[in-house]
Amino acid sequence: MSQTIINGNFETNTLSSCLINPSNTTYNNSISNSVAFGDYTFSGPDLLKSTCPYGSPTNGTWFLGLGYGTQPSVGYRSDAISLEIDMNLVQGNSYTIRYFDKVSTAGGGAGGLIPLEFGLSTESSSFGTLIHSSVPSYS
């Protein structure tokens, strides 16, 4: 038995054009089965497609853009999202997740190599426990 990330390719959304630098609330109202909860207050997660300035998705029409940065008097902050799965994980079982990542300097992207971190939580607006971290490669 395996679990599936619901809308993991971000195709189920209410958008017709790119959503760049939205608030977390705007992101949450635009996409199904995902919740933005990051603390990068300059912007929330982007929902992008090939007509946006950040390249094309690996498959489908849409892809996610995550931002990060240092905010004056606050320090380091980043976008964060949760994704819903179709059934609960079972403690003690091993799981594999497959995803595509890329770094973009297009459109003003910083292009820094920071880790993409995965957390496990029962709350949609909480990172929970770190279960995986990887650094994307330039392409």
N, C-alpha and C positions, 0 to 999 in steps of 0.2 A: 504494500500500500504506500502510495506517495502523495505528498501534499503539493498543491499548485499555488503559486502566487496569483491572486485574482487581479487581472488588469496589469500584470507586470510589464507589459509593453506600452502602457499608458494610452492605449487606443480608445478606451471608453472615457470620453471627456466631452465637454460642451463647447469646445473651442473651434473656431474656423481659422484663426491666425495665431501666431506665436504669442506666448504669454511670458514676457520677460520682466523680471524684478517685481513680481506681484507680492502682496502681503500674504502671510500664511493663510488668512481667511479667504482671500480670492482664490488661491491655489485649491484649498479644500472645497470650495464651491464649484470648481471647474473640473474636477476629476473624481472618478469613482474608486473606492476601495484603497485610498491612500490619504494620509493625513500629514500635513506639514507642521512641524513643531520646533524648527530650528530657532536659534537666537541671533541670527545675522539680520539685524533690524534694518539694514539698508535695502534688503530685498528678500524674497522667499524663493523657493525652487522654481526654475524655468521649465515650461513645457514647450518644446521646440520641434520643428520639422525642417525639411531640407530647404525651405524658402527663408529660414532664419539665418543669421550670420555665423552659425556654429557647425556647419556641415550637415551630414545626413544620418538618419538612424541606421542601425545595423539591419533591422527588418521593420516592416510596417511603415507608418507615417510619422509617428511621434517618438521623441526621446526626452529624457530628463536632464536638466542642467543644474548642478549644485554649485553654490558660491561659498566663499569663505573670505575672511579678511580680519584685519585688526581695526577696531573702532576706537576713536579717540576717547581717552579716559575710561575705557571699558576693557580693552584687550581683545584677544582672539575670539571670533564668533564664526559660526557656520550654519548653512542650511541643513535641515534634517527632515526626513520623511519616514513614515511607516507604510508598510505594504501588508495588506490582508492576505492570509492564506485560507484555503478552503476547508481545512480541518486541523485540529490541534496536533502539535508535535507530541511525540511520546518520549518521556524521559528515559535515557539509556540507549536510545536508537541513534544511529549515525545518519547524517543527512548531507546531501550535496546540493550546492546552489551554483547555477551557471548564469553568468551575466557578461555583458560587454561594457568596457569602460574606455574612455579616451580623454586626453587633455587637449584643450583648445585654447589658443591665444588669439583666435579670431574675435572680432567684435569687442575687443578690450579685455578678453579673458586673461587672467593672471598667468595661467600655464604652470603654476607651481606643482610640484609633486608632493602632494599630501596624501595620507592614507584615506581610502574609502573604508569606512568601518561599518560592520553589521552588528546589531544588538538584538537580543531576544527579550521580549517583554509581552506581558498580557495587556498592557495599556497602549492604546494607539498614539498617545502623545508623550511617550516616555522611551528613551533609548534602551533602558534595561541593562542587561549584562553583555559585555563585548564577547562575541563568539567568532569573529573573523575580521581581519584587517588586511588590505592589500594596497599597493601603490600602483596607480595606472602608469602605463608606458606611453611615450610620445608616438604618434602615428602620423 
